Amino acid sequence: MRVWVDLTASAHVLVFRPLVRLLRERGAEVELTAREYAQTLQLLELHGLEAEVIGKHGGRSRLGKLRAMQRRLRALKRWAKGRSFDVALAHGSHELTMTARRLGIPSSTTFDYEFAWLQHQLGCRAATKVVVPDAIPAERLARYGARPPKLVQYPGLKEEYYLADFEPDGSVLEGLDRERVLVVLRPPPDVSLYHRHSNPLFPQTVDFLGRHDEVQAVVLPRTDEQRAFVQGLELPSLVVPERAVDAQSLIALSDLVVSAGGTMNREAAALGVPVYTTYGGRLGGVDEELIRQGRLKPLTDPRALELRKRDGSVGERVRRDPADMLALLLSALQPDASTASTSLP
């Protein structure tokens, strides 16, 4: 079996790392493409994965995104044509599902935030299967043309699947002051169309923590622009890594996570670490469920953060088998089979 995987953002590397390994262990030939954006290429290198780099992010404007998408669609089609792929897989890459459909390749897309309207209108309609958490109400996805049996849902968080074999590496703490409260900070996705309105809460949080004598705050920027901005603040309690780091180990060994995005929030929840969200857009079904469970706390004022040391142990975790996730994604190979399940028990 020949499998194509497209990676367009940093988190996608983490999602597909165990799935690519499983596929190759089963004898599948897997080829990866990647978009130059954020830490995607650095994380591929960190995890020992090779990919054909095709295209880059279109920036903040709608016109820039449209032009970048058009260029990348043409380039992906040229690259994939004639490679005889049996199935194509992605996490939210509408460019993969659109290209796969044009080439007659069955495809699956997965995501866990349902309000990226344009992205899902394009990606879901072109996909053979749409695989999402069962915390997202199915009626929210019908407007994208995703209904059973095309719509497939799984229990829990995607992070509980790809972190199933994860154990933290303590070396990530080298150079940090372990006596202080370790806080991991993740800025908002400034270039995302679903997060267009600036939210002052995260900069306020950075300023508050960056001046706090009892805190060591590690900021994990998404872009070089964000890195330069935070470094320019010259706040005494902030640390800004120059390259992609083992963020999952950093989260697992931290005392607290504050993130304006989704994946890092959910990684913290999956690893049993206290986590606050400063997300300024509409909350999706997964975050709504985590808040109901008390595993994610909305933050409205940085002074409300509970800044205290944990005992150093990894919190309570849920581990799920990534093979279950892979089975749902590969159901694109038999979209009309009467035995195909539309959910995991």
PANU-113067 format. One record per residue: residue in one letter; x negated, y negated, z negated of N, C-alpha, C, O in turn. Coordinates in steps of 0.1 Angstrom, whole numbers, padded with zeros to 4 digits, always signed. Atoms other than C-alpha are relative to their C-alpha. Example, Ala and Ser with C-alpha at 12.3 -4.5 7.8 and 13.67 -1.06 7.14 Angstrom:
<sites>
a-0009+0012+0000-0123+0045-0078-0009-0012+0000-0019-0012-0007s+0009+0011+0000-0137+0011-0071+0008-0011-0008+0003-0022-0009
</sites>
This chain:
<sites>
m-0008+0012+0000+0000+0000+0000-0009-0012+0000-0019-0013-0007r+0008+0013-0001-0013-0035+0009+0009-0011-0006+0021-0013-0002v-0008+0010+0008-0002-0063-0014-0007-0014+0001-0019-0015+0000w+0005+0014-0001-0006-0101-0010+0005-0007-0013+0017-0007-0016v-0004+0008+0012-0006-0123-0042-0005-0014+0003-0017-0016+0006d+0004+0014-0001-0006-0161-0040+0001-0007-0013+0010-0005-0021l+0002+0007+0013-0018-0182-0069-0001-0015+0002-0010-0019+0008t+0000+0015-0003-0009-0219-0069-0002-0009-0012-0003-0021-0011a+0003+0007+0013-0015-0229-0106-0007+0008-0010-0008+0021-0008s+0008-0007+0009-0036-0220-0135+0006+0012-0007+0000+0023-0008a-0007-0011+0007-0010-0199-0153+0001+0013+0008+0002+0024+0003h-0003-0011-0008-0005-0177-0123-0012+0010+0000-0010+0022+0002v+0011-0009+0002-0040-0162-0127+0002+0009-0012-0001+0021-0011l-0002-0008+0013-0031-0151-0162+0011+0010+0002+0010+0022-0002v-0011-0009-0002+0002-0136-0151-0004+0012+0008+0000+0023+0005f+0003-0011-0009-0012-0115-0123-0013+0007-0003-0015+0018+0003r+0012-0007+0004-0045-0105-0139+0003+0015-0003-0003+0024+0004p-0002-0014+0003-0031-0073-0154+0007+0008+0011+0006+0020+0013l-0007-0006-0010-0008-0067-0125-0009+0004+0012-0007+0015+0018v+0010-0003-0011-0036-0068-0099-0008+0012-0005-0011+0021+0004r+0008-0011+0005-0056-0044-0121+0008+0013+0001+0003+0023+0006l-0008-0011-0001-0027-0020-0123+0002+0005+0015+0001+0017+0018l-0001-0004-0014-0022-0021-0085-0012+0007+0005-0011+0017+0012r+0012-0006-0005-0058-0014-0078-0003+0013-0006-0009+0022+0001e+0002-0013+0006-0059+0014-0103+0008+0011+0007+0005+0023+0007r-0009-0009-0008-0030+0030-0083-0004+0002+0014+0002+0009+0021g+0005-0002-0014-0050+0027-0051+0005-0010+0010+0002-0009+0022a-0005+0011-0010-0033-0004-0036-0012-0009+0004-0021-0011-0004e+0009+0010-0005-0053-0028-0015+0007-0014-0003+0017-0017+0002v-0006+0013+0004-0047-0063-0030-0009-0011+0005-0021-0012+0002e+0007+0012-0004-0057-0096-0014+0007-0012-0006+0019-0013-0007l-0005+0012+0007-0053-0129-0032-0003-0013+0008-0014-0014+0014t+0003+0013-0005-0049-0164-0019+0003-0010-0012+0010-0006-0021a-0001+0010+0011-0051-0195-0041+0000-0014+0005-0007-0017+0015r+0000+0014-0003-0044-0232-0040-0010-0007-0009-0010-0004-0021e+0009+0008+0009-0070-0256-0053+0008-0010-0008+0013-0020-0003y-0008+0009+0008-0052-0272-0082-0004+0004-0015-0005+0015-0019a+0002-0002+0014-0060-0277-0119-0012+0009-0002-0022+0008+0004q+0011-0010+0003-0081-0248-0133+0002+0013+0007-0004+0023+0003t-0003-0013-0007-0068-0222-0109-0013+0007+0004-0015+0019+0002l+0012-0006-0005-0102-0216-0092-0009+0004-0011-0016+0014-0010q+0009-0003+0011-0121-0217-0124+0004+0012-0008-0004+0020-0012l-0006-0012+0007-0098-0192-0141-0002+0013+0008-0004+0023+0003l+0003-0011-0008-0102-0169-0111-0014+0005-0002-0016+0017-0004e+0014-0003+0002-0139-0170-0116-0002+0006-0014-0009+0016-0016l+0001-0004+0014-0136-0166-0154+0005+0015-0001-0001+0023-0009h-0006-0013+0001-0115-0134-0149-0005+0010+0011+0000+0021+0012g+0006-0008-0010-0136-0120-0121+0008+0004+0012+0007+0015+0017l-0009-0002-0011-0110-0123-0094-0005-0008+0012-0008-0020+0011e+0004+0007-0012-0118-0133-0058+0013-0003+0008+0022+0005+0009a-0012+0004-0008-0093-0152-0036-0005-0009+0011-0015-0016+0011e+0001+0009-0011-0091-0169-0003+0006-0014-0004+0018-0014-0006v-0006+0013+0004-0087-0207-0011+0006-0006+0012+0000-0009+0022i-0008+0005-0011-0060-0221+0011+0008-0012-0005+0017-0010-0013g-0007+0012+0004-0048-0257+0006-0003-0005-0014-0010+0001-0022k+0001+0006+0013-0046-0280-0023+0013-0008-0004+0022-0009+0005h-0012+0007+0005-0020-0299-0044+0002-0013+0008-0008-0020+0011g-0003+0012-0008-0003-0328-0026+0001-0013-0008+0003-0023-0003g+0000+0012+0008-0005-0352-0056+0013-0004-0005+0022+0005-0006r-0012+0005+0007+0022-0373-0072+0012-0002+0008+0023+0000+0004s-0011+0004-0008+0043-0384-0043+0007+0011+0007+0001+0022+0009r-0007-0010-0008+0070-0365-0026-0005+0002+0014-0006+0013+0019l+0005-0001-0014+0056-0373+0008-0013+0008+0000-0016+0016+0009g+0012-0007+0001+0022-0361-0003+0002+0015-0002-0005+0024+0004k-0003-0014+0003+0037-0328-0016+0005+0006+0013+0002+0018+0016l-0005-0005-0013+0056-0324+0017-0011+0003+0010-0011+0014+0016r+0011-0002-0010+0026-0328+0039-0009+0011-0004-0013+0019+0004a+0008-0011+0005+0005-0305+0017+0007+0013+0002+0000+0023+0006m-0007-0012-0001+0032-0279+0018+0000+0004+0015-0002+0016+0018q+0000-0003-0014+0035-0281+0056-0014+0006+0005-0014+0015+0012r+0014-0005-0004-0003-0277+0061-0002+0014-0006-0008+0022+0001r+0003-0013+0007-0004-0248+0036+0008+0011+0007+0003+0022+0008l-0009-0010-0007+0025-0230+0053-0006+0005+0013-0007+0017+0016r+0007-0004-0013+0007-0231+0086-0012+0008-0002-0015+0018+0005a+0013-0007+0003-0026-0220+0071+0003+0014-0006-0004+0024-0002l-0003-0014+0006-0010-0191+0051+0005+0009+0011+0002+0021+0011k-0005-0008-0011+0008-0179+0082-0011+0005+0009-0011+0017+0012r+0012-0005-0008-0024-0178+0102-0008+0010-0007-0012+0020-0001w+0008-0010+0008-0042-0160+0074+0007+0013-0002+0000+0024+0000a-0007-0013+0003-0015-0134+0066+0004+0008+0013+0005+0020+0012k-0004-0007-0012-0005-0126+0102-0010+0010+0004-0022+0008+0005g+0009-0011-0004-0019-0093+0113-0007+0008-0011-0014+0017-0008r+0007-0007+0011-0030-0082+0079+0008+0012-0006+0004+0020-0014s-0008-0012+0003-0002-0056+0076+0004+0002-0015+0003+0013-0020f-0004-0001+0014+0010-0064+0041+0013+0007-0001+0022+0005+0007d-0013-0007+0003+0037-0042+0026+0009-0008-0008+0021-0007-0008v-0008+0008+0009+0048-0067+0000-0008-0012-0004-0021-0011-0005a+0006+0012+0004+0040-0102-0012+0006-0005-0013+0018-0004-0015l-0004+0003+0013+0041-0114-0048-0005-0014-0004-0016-0018-0001a+0004+0013+0005+0040-0148-0065+0007-0004-0012+0018+0001-0016h-0006+0006+0012+0048-0168-0096+0004-0014+0005-0004-0024+0003g-0005+0013-0004+0069-0197-0082-0006-0006+0013-0003-0017+0016s+0006+0006-0013+0049-0201-0049+0011+0002+0011+0012+0012+0017h-0010+0000-0011+0077-0210-0025-0007+0002+0014-0001+0006+0023e+0007-0002-0013+0050-0211+0002-0003+0014+0003-0003+0018+0015l+0001-0014-0003+0044-0174-0002+0013+0006+0005+0013+0013+0015t-0012-0006-0004+0080-0164+0000+0005-0005+0014+0010+0003+0022m-0004+0005-0013+0087-0187+0030-0009+0006+0011-0004+0010+0021t+0009-0006-0010+0056-0174+0048+0003+0015+0002+0004+0020+0013a-0003-0014-0001+0064-0138+0040+0013+0003+0008+0014+0012+0015r-0013-0002-0008+0100-0141+0053-0002-0002+0015+0003+0005+0023r+0003+0003-0015+0087-0156+0086-0007+0012+0006-0006+0015+0018l+0008-0011-0005+0063-0126+0089+0007+0013-0002+0001+0024+0001g-0007-0012+0002+0089-0100+0079-0005+0008-0011-0004+0021-0011i+0006-0007+0012+0071-0091+0046+0010-0001-0012+0013-0012-0016p-0008+0001+0012+0093-0082+0016-0008-0008-0011-0020-0006-0012s+0007+0008+0010+0085-0106-0013+0008-0001-0013+0020+0000-0013s-0006+0003+0013+0092-0112-0050-0007-0012-0005-0019-0015-0004t+0005+0012+0007+0089-0145-0068+0005+0001-0015+0016+0006-0017t-0004+0001+0014+0090-0149-0106-0003-0013-0005-0013-0020-0001f+0002+0013+0007+0092-0180-0128+0008+0001-0013+0016+0010-0015d-0007+0000+0013+0105-0189-0162+0005-0014-0004+0008-0017-0015y-0006+0013+0002+0117-0225-0158+0010-0003+0012+0005-0003+0024e-0010-0001-0011+0149-0228-0138+0004-0014+0006+0012-0014+0015f-0004+0013-0005+0152-0266-0132-0009-0007+0010-0008-0019+0012a+0008+0006-0011+0125-0271-0106+0008+0002+0013+0006+0011+0021w-0011-0002-0010+0153-0276-0081-0005+0003+0014-0001+0013+0020l+0005-0001-0014+0135-0281-0048-0008+0012+0002-0006+0020+0012q+0009-0011-0001+0109-0255-0054+0008+0013+0000+0005+0022+0008h-0008-0013+0000+0135-0228-0062+0010+0001+0011+0013+0012+0016q-0009-0001-0012+0159-0238-0034-0008+0006+0012-0003+0014+0019l+0008-0006-0011+0130-0230-0010-0004+0014-0003-0003+0023+0005g+0006-0013+0003+0114-0201-0028+0009+0011-0003+0007+0022+0002c-0010-0010+0003+0144-0182-0041+0007+0005+0012+0009+0017+0014r-0008-0003-0012+0163-0183-0008-0008+0009+0009-0003+0017+0016a+0009-0007-0009+0133-0170+0011-0004+0014-0006-0008+0023+0002a+0005-0012+0007+0125-0142-0015+0009+0012+0002+0021+0010+0004t-0008-0012+0001+0136-0106-0014+0006+0002-0014+0017+0006-0015k-0004-0002+0014+0137-0104-0052-0004-0012-0008-0015-0018-0005v+0003+0011+0010+0138-0131-0079+0000+0006-0014+0010+0011-0018v+0002-0007+0013+0124-0119-0112-0002-0010-0011-0012-0018-0011v+0000+0010+0010+0131-0140-0143+0003+0005-0014+0009+0016-0015p-0004-0005+0013+0135-0137-0181+0015+0000-0002+0022-0008+0004d-0015+0000+0002+0170-0128-0193+0004-0011-0009+0017-0012-0012a-0004+0012+0007+0169-0159-0215+0006-0011+0009+0013-0020+0004i-0006+0010-0009+0178-0179-0184+0014+0005+0004+0015+0016+0010p-0014-0004-0005+0216-0178-0178+0001+0002+0015-0004-0006+0022a+0000-0003-0014+0222-0161-0145+0008-0010+0008+0004-0012+0020e-0007+0010-0008+0247-0188-0135-0008-0012+0004-0005-0019+0014r+0009+0012-0003+0219-0214-0135-0008+0004+0013-0013-0006+0019l+0008-0004-0011+0202-0194-0107+0008+0003+0013+0003+0004+0024a-0009-0003-0012+0232-0188-0084-0001-0011+0010+0000-0008+0022r+0001+0011-0009+0228-0222-0069-0012+0000+0009-0013-0007+0019y+0012-0002-0009+0194-0211-0055+0002+0013+0009-0008+0017+0015g-0002-0012-0008+0210-0181-0038-0005+0013-0007-0007+0023-0001a+0006-0012+0008+0197-0157-0066+0011+0006-0008+0014+0001-0019r-0010-0007+0007+0224-0133-0077-0004+0015+0001-0010+0019+0010p+0003-0015-0001+0222-0095-0085+0006+0005+0013+0017+0000+0017p+0013-0007+0005+0209-0073-0070-0013-0008+0004-0023-0003+0000k+0012+0008-0003+0185-0100-0056-0006-0005-0013-0018-0005-0014l+0005+0005+0012+0182-0114-0091-0003+0012-0010+0006+0020-0012v+0004-0010+0009+0163-0092-0115-0005-0007-0013-0013-0016-0012q+0004+0007+0012+0159-0101-0152-0007+0010-0010-0003+0022-0010y+0007-0009+0009+0136-0088-0179+0001-0006-0014+0003-0018-0016p+0000+0006+0014+0135-0092-0218-0013-0006-0004-0023-0003+0002g+0012+0006+0006+0112-0114-0237-0007-0010+0009-0001-0016+0018l+0008+0011-0007+0085-0138-0224-0010+0007+0009-0015+0018+0007k+0010-0006-0009+0062-0132-0194-0013+0001-0007-0021+0010-0005e+0012+0000+0008+0034-0140-0219-0002+0013-0008-0013+0017-0011e+0000-0012+0008+0043-0109-0239-0005+0012+0009-0010+0022+0003y+0005-0011-0009+0035-0088-0208-0015-0002+0003-0022+0007+0002y+0013+0001-0004+0003-0103-0196-0010-0002-0012-0022-0001-0009l+0009+0000+0011-0011-0107-0231+0000+0013-0008-0005+0014-0019a-0002-0013+0007-0003-0071-0241-0013+0006-0004-0014+0011-0015d+0013-0006+0003-0040-0061-0240-0009-0010-0005-0021-0007-0006f+0008+0011+0004-0053-0094-0253-0004+0001-0014+0004+0004-0023e+0005+0002+0014-0075-0097-0284-0009-0012+0001-0018-0013+0010p+0008+0013-0001-0091-0131-0292-0015+0002-0002-0019+0011-0009d+0015+0000+0001-0128-0137-0288-0004-0012-0008-0002-0024-0004g+0003+0011+0009-0141-0157-0317-0011-0009+0004-0013-0020-0001s+0011+0009-0005-0170-0171-0297+0006-0013+0006-0002-0023+0007v-0005+0012-0005-0146-0197-0283+0000-0011-0010+0001-0023-0006l+0000+0010+0010-0148-0215-0316-0014-0006-0003-0015-0015-0011e+0013+0005+0001-0185-0221-0313-0001-0015+0002+0004-0020+0013g+0001+0014-0002-0193-0258-0318+0011-0008-0006+0011-0020-0007l-0012+0007+0006-0160-0266-0335-0002+0000-0015-0008+0009-0021d+0000+0001+0014-0156-0276-0371+0011+0008-0006+0023+0004-0006r-0010-0010+0004-0138-0246-0386+0006-0004-0014+0016+0002-0018e-0006+0004+0013-0132-0264-0420+0012-0009+0003+0021-0010-0006r-0011+0009-0003-0108-0288-0403+0012+0008+0006+0010+0019+0011v-0011-0006-0007-0073-0280-0390-0002-0001+0015-0004-0011+0021l+0002-0001-0015-0077-0268-0354+0013-0001+0007+0022+0008+0006v-0012+0002-0008-0051-0281-0331-0003+0000+0015-0013-0006+0019v+0001+0000-0014-0048-0273-0294+0010-0008+0007+0022-0007+0004l-0009+0009-0006-0033-0299-0272+0000+0002+0015-0011+0003+0021r-0001-0001-0015-0020-0296-0236+0008-0011+0005+0020-0013+0001p-0007+0012-0006-0010-0327-0216+0012+0004+0008+0013+0016+0012p-0011-0003-0008+0022-0329-0196-0004+0002+0015-0015-0002+0019p+0003-0002-0015+0023-0318-0159+0003-0012+0008+0014-0013+0014d-0002+0013-0006+0020-0353-0146+0004+0000+0015+0011-0008+0020v-0003+0000-0015+0021-0343-0109+0012+0009+0004+0015+0011+0016s-0011-0008-0003+0051-0320-0112+0013-0008+0003+0016-0018-0005l-0012+0007-0003+0083-0332-0096+0011+0001-0010+0020-0008-0011y-0010-0001+0010+0104-0319-0124-0004-0007-0013+0003-0005-0023h+0004+0007+0012+0085-0340-0149-0005-0014+0004-0016-0018+0000r+0004+0013-0006+0085-0374-0132+0000-0012-0009-0007-0022-0007h-0002+0012+0009+0094-0397-0161-0011+0001-0011-0011+0011-0018s+0011+0000+0010+0065-0406-0183+0006+0001-0014+0015-0006-0018n-0005-0002+0013+0069-0395-0219-0011-0006-0010-0022+0000-0010p+0010+0006+0009+0050-0417-0245-0004+0009-0012-0014+0006-0018l+0002-0008+0012+0052-0390-0272-0014+0007+0000-0021+0007-0010f+0012-0008-0001+0022-0370-0260-0012-0009-0003-0021-0006-0011p+0011+0009+0003-0002-0400-0259+0000-0004-0014-0011-0006-0020q-0001+0004+0014+0010-0410-0293-0006+0011-0009-0012+0009-0019t+0004-0012+0008+0003-0375-0306-0016+0001+0001-0023+0004-0008v+0014+0000-0002-0032-0376-0291-0007-0010-0008-0017-0007-0015d+0005+0011+0008-0039-0409-0307+0000+0003-0015-0010+0001-0022f-0002-0004+0014-0026-0397-0341-0010+0010-0004-0017+0009-0015l+0009-0011+0003-0046-0365-0341-0014-0004+0002-0023+0001-0006g+0014+0004-0003-0077-0380-0326-0006-0009-0010-0018-0010-0011r+0005+0009+0010-0080-0404-0355+0001+0007-0014-0003+0001-0024h-0002-0007+0013-0072-0378-0382-0013+0007-0005-0018+0015+0002d+0013-0005+0005-0102-0370-0404+0000+0015-0003-0010+0022-0002e-0001-0014+0004-0089-0335-0413+0003+0009+0012+0006+0021+0010v-0004-0008-0012-0082-0324-0377-0012+0001+0010-0019-0009+0011q+0008-0002-0012-0103-0310-0349+0010+0003+0011+0015+0014+0012a-0010-0002-0010-0081-0314-0318-0007+0003+0013-0015-0006+0018v+0005-0004-0013-0091-0296-0286+0010-0003+0011+0021+0003+0011v-0009+0003-0011-0075-0311-0255-0003+0008+0012-0015+0007+0017l+0002-0008-0012-0071-0288-0225+0007-0007+0012+0019-0004+0015p-0007+0008-0010-0064-0312-0196+0003+0009+0013-0004+0019+0015r-0003-0008-0012-0048-0300-0164-0008-0005+0012-0011+0003+0021t+0006+0005-0012-0066-0323-0140-0012-0008-0004-0014-0012-0016d+0012+0009+0003-0099-0343-0138+0004-0014-0004-0002-0020-0013e-0005+0014+0004-0079-0375-0141+0004+0000-0014+0001-0009-0022q-0004+0000+0014-0064-0364-0174-0013+0002-0009-0013-0004-0020r+0012-0002+0008-0099-0353-0186-0007-0013-0002-0011-0017-0013a+0007+0013+0001-0114-0387-0178+0008-0009-0009+0002-0017-0016f-0008+0009+0008-0085-0405-0195-0002+0003-0015-0005-0006-0023v+0001-0004+0015-0088-0385-0228-0014-0003-0004-0016-0008-0016q+0014+0003+0004-0126-0388-0228-0002-0015-0002-0010-0019-0011g+0002+0014+0001-0123-0425-0223+0006-0006-0013+0002-0017-0017l-0006+0004+0012-0103-0428-0255-0011-0001-0011-0010-0009-0021e+0011-0001+0010-0135-0419-0275+0005+0001-0014+0000-0006-0023l-0006-0002+0014-0114-0407-0305-0009+0010-0007-0012+0020-0001p+0010-0008+0007-0136-0391-0332+0004+0015-0002-0005+0023-0002s-0004-0013+0003-0115-0360-0337+0004+0008+0012+0009+0020+0011l-0003-0007-0012-0110-0350-0301-0012+0007+0006-0023+0002+0006v+0010-0007-0008-0129-0324-0281+0006+0003+0013+0018+0008+0014v-0005-0003-0014-0125-0321-0243-0009+0009+0007-0020+0004+0011p+0010-0008-0008-0141-0291-0226-0001-0005+0014+0008-0010+0020e+0003+0004-0014-0157-0298-0193+0005+0009+0011+0008+0005+0022r-0005-0010-0009-0145-0266-0177+0011+0008-0006+0014+0007-0018a-0010-0009+0005-0118-0240-0180-0006+0009-0011-0017+0014-0010v+0004-0008+0011-0121-0221-0213+0010+0012-0002+0020+0012+0004d-0009-0011+0004-0106-0190-0228+0011-0005-0009+0010-0004-0021a-0010+0007+0007-0075-0208-0238+0008+0009-0009+0013+0005-0020q-0008-0009+0008-0057-0178-0251-0007+0004-0013+0000+0005-0023s+0007-0003+0012-0084-0170-0276+0000-0013-0009+0002-0012-0021l+0000+0013+0007-0085-0207-0286+0014-0002-0007+0015-0006-0019i-0013+0001+0005-0047-0206-0291+0002+0009-0012+0006+0006-0023a-0002-0010+0010-0047-0174-0311-0008-0003-0013-0003+0001-0023l+0008+0003+0012-0074-0187-0335+0002-0014-0005-0004-0018-0015s-0003+0014+0004-0060-0222-0338+0010+0000-0012+0016+0011-0015d-0010+0002+0010-0038-0235-0366+0013-0005+0005+0023-0003-0001l-0012+0007-0005-0014-0253-0344-0002-0003+0015-0013-0006+0019v+0000+0004-0014-0005-0259-0308+0010-0011+0003+0022-0010-0002v-0009+0010-0005+0011-0290-0293-0001-0001+0015-0012-0005+0020s+0001-0001-0015+0019-0288-0256+0012-0007+0006+0024-0005+0001a-0011+0006-0007+0040-0308-0232+0004+0008+0012+0013+0005+0020g-0004-0009-0010+0041-0279-0208+0006+0013-0005+0009+0014-0017g-0007-0012+0005+0057-0245-0209-0009+0012-0003-0007+0018-0014t+0007-0013+0002+0031-0217-0205-0008+0000-0013-0007+0010-0020m+0008+0000+0012+0009-0227-0234+0009+0000-0012+0005+0007-0022n-0010-0001+0011+0039-0232-0257+0004+0015-0002+0004+0020-0013r-0004-0013+0000+0050-0197-0248-0011+0010-0004-0009+0020-0010e+0012-0008+0004+0015-0182-0252-0001-0001-0015-0003+0010-0022a+0001+0001+0014+0014-0196-0287+0012+0008-0007+0009+0015-0017a-0011-0007+0006+0049-0182-0295-0003+0015+0001+0000+0023-0009a+0003-0014-0002+0038-0148-0281-0011+0005-0009-0011+0017-0013l+0011-0004+0008+0007-0148-0302+0003-0003-0015-0006-0001-0024g-0003+0003+0014+0025-0159-0334-0006-0012-0006-0008-0013-0018v+0007+0013+0005+0009-0194-0337+0011-0011+0000+0019-0012+0009p-0010+0011+0000+0030-0224-0348-0002-0009+0012-0014-0013+0016v+0001+0007-0012+0038-0245-0318+0011-0011+0001+0023-0008-0002y-0010+0011-0002+0055-0279-0310+0000-0003+0014-0010-0002+0021t-0001+0005-0014+0068-0291-0277+0003-0015+0001+0011-0020-0007t-0002+0014-0002+0066-0327-0265+0006-0001+0014+0006-0012+0020y-0004+0001-0014+0081-0318-0231+0011-0010+0002+0021-0011-0006g-0009+0012-0003+0100-0348-0216+0011+0003+0009+0020-0005+0011g-0011-0003-0009+0122-0330-0191+0011+0008-0006+0011+0009-0019r-0011-0008+0005+0152-0308-0194-0005+0013-0004-0012+0020+0003l+0004-0012+0005+0146-0278-0215+0006+0012+0007+0018+0011+0010g-0006-0012-0006+0150-0244-0198+0005+0010-0010+0004+0008-0022g-0006-0010+0009+0167-0213-0211-0010+0007-0009-0007+0010-0020v+0010-0007+0009+0134-0197-0224-0003-0009-0012-0003-0004-0023d+0003+0008+0011+0125-0227-0245+0012-0002-0009+0011-0003-0021e-0012+0001+0008+0161-0231-0257+0001+0012-0009+0004+0011-0021e-0001-0012+0008+0160-0195-0269-0011+0000-0011-0009+0004-0022l+0011+0000+0010+0126-0199-0286+0003-0010-0011+0000-0008-0023i-0004+0010+0010+0139-0230-0304+0011+0006-0010+0010+0004-0022r-0011-0007+0008+0170-0210-0316-0007+0010-0009-0002+0012-0021q+0007-0010+0008+0146-0183-0329-0010-0006-0010-0015+0001-0019g+0010+0007+0009+0124-0209-0347-0014+0003+0004-0023+0000-0004r+0013-0003-0005+0094-0199-0326-0006-0012+0007-0018-0012+0011l+0005+0012-0007+0091-0233-0309+0008-0012-0007+0020-0012-0009k-0006+0011+0007+0097-0267-0326-0001-0013+0009-0012-0016+0014p+0000+0012-0007+0107-0299-0307-0007-0011-0009-0004-0012-0021l+0006+0011+0007+0085-0329-0317+0005-0013+0004+0005-0016+0016t-0005+0013-0003+0098-0364-0319-0009-0011-0006-0009-0022-0002d+0009+0009+0006+0071-0380-0341-0012+0008-0005-0011+0017-0012p+0012-0008+0004+0035-0368-0345-0002+0000-0015-0009+0010-0020r+0001+0000+0014+0037-0377-0382+0007+0012-0006+0005+0015-0018a-0008-0012+0006+0061-0347-0386-0008+0013+0002-0003+0023-0003l+0008-0012-0002+0034-0322-0376-0005+0006-0014-0009-0002-0022e+0005-0006+0012+0026-0297-0403-0014+0004+0002-0017+0015+0007l+0015-0002-0002-0012-0299-0404-0006+0008-0012-0009+0002-0022r+0006-0008+0010-0025-0270-0425-0007+0012+0006-0003+0016+0017k+0008-0011-0005-0050-0242-0421+0009+0013-0001+0016+0015-0011r-0006-0014+0001-0037-0207-0413-0010+0009-0007-0022+0004-0010d+0009-0009+0007-0053-0177-0431-0010+0006+0009-0018+0014+0005g+0010-0005-0009-0073-0169-0400+0005+0012+0008-0002+0016+0017s-0005-0012-0007-0053-0138-0390+0009-0004+0012+0015-0014+0012v-0009+0002-0011-0035-0135-0357+0015+0002-0004+0017+0012-0012g-0014-0001+0004+0003-0140-0361+0007+0012+0005+0001+0020+0013e-0008-0011-0005+0030-0115-0355+0002-0001+0015+0006-0011+0020r+0000+0000-0014+0030-0105-0319+0010+0011+0005+0013+0021-0001v-0008-0009-0008+0053-0088-0294-0008+0004+0012-0012-0005+0020r+0007-0004-0012+0035-0067-0268+0009+0008+0009+0016+0017+0004r-0008-0007-0009+0053-0055-0237-0008+0005+0012-0019+0000+0015d+0008-0007-0010+0041-0032-0209+0000-0007+0013+0011-0009+0019p+0000+0007-0013+0030-0051-0178+0004+0009+0011+0008+0004+0022a-0005-0009-0010+0038-0020-0158+0015-0002+0002+0020+0001+0014d-0015+0003-0002+0075-0028-0164+0002-0012+0008+0011-0012+0017m-0001+0012-0008+0070-0062-0150-0003+0003+0015+0003-0002+0024l+0004-0004-0013+0052-0048-0120+0011+0008+0008+0013+0005+0019a-0011-0008-0006+0080-0023-0113+0011-0009+0005+0016-0007+0016l-0011+0009-0005+0105-0051-0111-0004-0008+0012+0003-0010+0022l+0005+0008-0012+0083-0072-0087+0000+0009+0012+0003+0005+0023l+0001-0009-0011+0078-0041-0065+0013+0005+0005+0014+0012+0015s-0013-0004-0005+0115-0035-0063+0004-0007+0013+0014-0004+0020a-0002+0006-0013+0113-0059-0033-0002+0010+0012+0003+0008+0023l+0002-0010-0010+0102-0028-0014+0012+0008+0003+0013+0015+0014q-0012-0007-0002+0136-0013-0018+0012-0008-0004+0019-0004-0014p-0010+0009+0005+0160-0042-0021+0014+0005+0001+0023+0000-0006d-0014-0004-0001+0191-0023-0010+0002+0014-0006+0013+0020-0005a-0002-0013+0006+0185+0009-0029+0010+0000-0011+0009-0009-0020s-0011+0000+0010+0215+0018-0050-0006+0003-0014+0001+0000-0024t+0005-0004+0013+0192+0031-0078-0009-0012-0006-0013-0011-0017a+0008+0011+0005+0173-0002-0081+0007-0007-0012+0018-0011-0011s-0006+0006+0012+0178-0017-0116-0001-0015+0002-0010-0020+0009t+0000+0014-0001+0187-0054-0119-0005-0006-0014-0005-0018-0015s+0005+0005+0013+0173-0056-0155-0007+0011-0007-0005+0023-0004l+0006-0009+0009+0152-0039-0180+0008+0002-0013+0015-0008-0017p-0008-0001+0012+0169-0024-0211-0006-0008-0011-0001-0008-0022
</sites>
